[in-house]
């Protein structure tokens, strides 16, 4: 008896013992030798996932593929990501929320926004707040961005070791230069922190004919767009990472804000980044 026949008898014996039909065995062997039909798509999904440092889930990766002209069902993307083991592993934890509230020390403005955050009108609504980060030497870094509610873009921001008045005034002045050509009167929203009650803050808004709006005391949902941004920023580049020096953390935050504005796509912006959405809508309006 030849060696090949002996091997065939051995295979049949093994398959009989484990209860697998021989036809099924040969089918799966043949299938395993075929080229993976999704090899190119899997490589693209892997590349997008790595480019965005694991911050994109299957929905946002589907939008990124769509922006490249590749139409694929979100369930298929989800299956491939599961197969490749692509899952965001950011360590999520809550940190103490920074508060600059010191009671009524100046002007407390009424809430003009009332959680009406969406607007189709450019430069109509802005919002701001302050958050803090810990540094490796025990010090802190404070961030004060001003967000454009029209597309969620960060128009300007201040970074400092201390939450001084000048620290919030600088990004305000920069944002006011951007919105000075607005067709309708701008409103800027904040909490009741002492910076926003200060005479200098109130006065410069009056000089530029900008309405002031404030959240109700202790109600973070009244400023959820900024709270959501802080949550994203910390989840995607801060939580679960080693503590950095002030200068290192400052560079990381500056880099993230550029990424957030120019590259990080959003479902509610039709799969575009905030800057891409602004530029496209400006072209359509021209």
N, C-alpha and C positions, 0 to 999 in steps of 0.2 A: 504493500500500500504506500502511495506517495506521501510526502510530507504535507502537501496541500490538503489532501483528503483527510489526513489525521487531524489537521488544524480545524477543518470544517466540522468534523464530528465533535471535537472538543467544544467548539463554539455552540453547536446545537445543544450539547449536554448542559452547558452553562446557562443558556437562555431558557432551557426547559426547567432547570432548577429554580431560577429567579422569576419565572413566569412571564417572560417577555416574548411575544411572537417574533419570529425571525424577520418577517416583513417589516415590522415596526423598527427593529434594530437597524436594518439596512437603510430605511427611510431617513432615520436621524443621522446616520453616518454620512449619507449623501448630502443632507441639508447642511451639516456642519462644514462640509468642504466647499459649499457655495460662498461666494463673496458677500459680505455684509451689505445689503442694499441701502442701509442708512449710514454708511461709514462717513460720507462727506458731511451729512447733517450733524452727526454726532460730534465730529471734529469742530464744526462751527459753534455748536452749543457749548462745548468744552471751552473754546476760545473766548466766547462772550462771558461765560461764567468767571473765568480767570481774570479777564480784563477788568471786570467790575468787582474783583476781590471777594467773590461769593455773596455779593449784596443783591443779586438779581434772582428772583424766583422764576418759576416757569411762565407766568403771565408776562412779566417784563422781558424775558428772553424771547418769547413769541413776538412781542412788539419790535424788539431789536432785529429779529430775522425779517419781519415784515418791512422794516425800514431799508433792508438790504434787498428787497424784492423777492423774498422767499416766503411764500404763504404756506403755513403749516398749522394744523389744529393744535390748540393748547393742550389737549389730552395726550397727543403724540409727544409733544415736548416734555410733558410731565413724565411719561413712560420712559423716555430716553434718559432724562435726568436721574430717574430712579435707578435705571440700569447702570449708569455711569457713577452712581454714588454721589451726585452733585447736590448738596444740600447745605444751605447757609448754616454755619456753626458758630455764629457770633454769640458771645455770652451776654445774655440780656439781664440787666439788673436795674433796680431803681436807685437813684441817688437823691440826696436831699435837694429840693428845689430851692434855688436862690431867691431871696425876697429882699427887696429894697424898701419895703413898706415901713414907714415910721409914723403913721398916723396922718392927720390932716395938718400939713405944715405950709400949705400954699393953696393953689387953685385945684379943686377936684372937678374935672369936666364930666358932663353927662355922657352916657353911653349912646353914641350916635349910630354905631354899627349894629348892635343888637344881634350879633351872630350872623349878619347878612354878609358873609365873607366874599361870595362870588360877585363879580362885576364884569360886564362886557365893555366897560369904558376904560380906556388906558389912563393910568395915573390918577384914578379917582380915589382909590383906597390903599393906604400903606399901614403897616403894623410893625411894632418893635417890642423888644423885651431884652432882658439880660439873663445870661446863664453863666455858671462857673465850672471850672475844671480843676482837679488837683494836679500838682506837679510833683516830680520825684523828690525835690528838696524840701517838701512840706509847704511850699508856697502855693499860690493859686493863680489861675488865668481867668480873666473875665472877657466874655464876648457879648457885644451889643450889635446885632444886625438890624437892618431895616428892610422889610419884605414888601414887595409889590404884589398885592393880592390878585391882580389880573392874571398872573401866570406863576405866582409863587417864587419869582426870581428875587435873589438877594441884591438889592440896589447898592447898598453900602454897608460897611460894618466897622466897628472899633474893637481893638484887642488891647487889653491893659493888665498890669499886675494888680491894679486897684480900681474899684468901681467909682471913680471920681465923676464930677459933672462934665469936665472936658472930654472924658472918655465917651460919653453919649452925645455930646454936642457936635463932635467932629463928623460922625456918620450922618447926623441929621442935616448939617449944612451941605454935605455932598449930595444927599438925596433931594434936597430942595432945589439944587441946581439942575437935577435931572427932570423934575416935574414942573419946572417953572413955565414950560410951554403947554401945560395941560389945558385942554379945551374947557374942562369943568373944574370947579373948586375941589381941591384935594382934601381928604380927611386922613389924619394919622391916628392910629389907635394904640393904646398901651394899657398897662395896669396902673395902679395908683401909687407906684414907687415915687420916692422923694425926688428923683431926677425930673420926672414928668410933671411934678407940681411946682418945680422951681421957677422963679420969676424969669430967668434967662430962657428956659425952654418955652414957656408960655409966650414971652414977648417975641421971640423970633418967629413963632408960628403966626402971630398976629401980623407981623411985618410982611410976611409972605402970603397973607390971606389964606392960611391953611386952617381948616377946622380941627379941633382937638376932641378926641373921644377916649373914654377910659372904661375898662372893665369894672364890674362890680367888685367890691372888696372880697378877696379870697376866692374868686371864681375863675379858675384857669381855663374853663371851657369858653369863656368870653373872648379868649385870644388863642383858640385852638390851632390856627395856621402856624403861629410861631412856636407853640408847644410841640406840634408835630414835627416841625423842622429840627428843633433841638433834640427830639427823640431819635430821629433818623441819623443826625450827625453823630450823636454819642454811640448809637448802636453800631454804626457802620465804620467808625474809625477810632473810637475811644474805649468803650467797654470791652473787657477781655484782653486788652493790650497792655504791655508794660508801661508804667508811668514814665513820662518824658520830662526833660528840662523845659523851662518856660519857652526858650527860643525854639526848641525842637517841636513842641506842641503848637506853637504859633505857626510854624511852617506847615505842619500837618493840617491845621484848620484852614489856612489860606488855600492850600491845595485842594481840600475837600470842597470848599465853597466854589472854587472854579469848576471842579468836576460836577457839582450839583447844578450849577447854572447852565453849563455848556454841554454836558454829556449824559447826565442821569435822566433817562426818559420817564415820563409819567403817563399812565393810562388816561387820566382826565385831560391831558393835553394832546390827545390823539397820537400817543406814542412818540412825542417829541420832548426835548429838554426845554426848560423855561426860555432860554435864549432863542432856540430854534422856533418855538411857538411865537414869540414876540416878533421875530424878523418876518416870519411867514404872514402873520396877521397884518403887519405894517405894509407888506407888499400888496396884499389883497385890498387894503384900505386906500392905497395910493391911486 
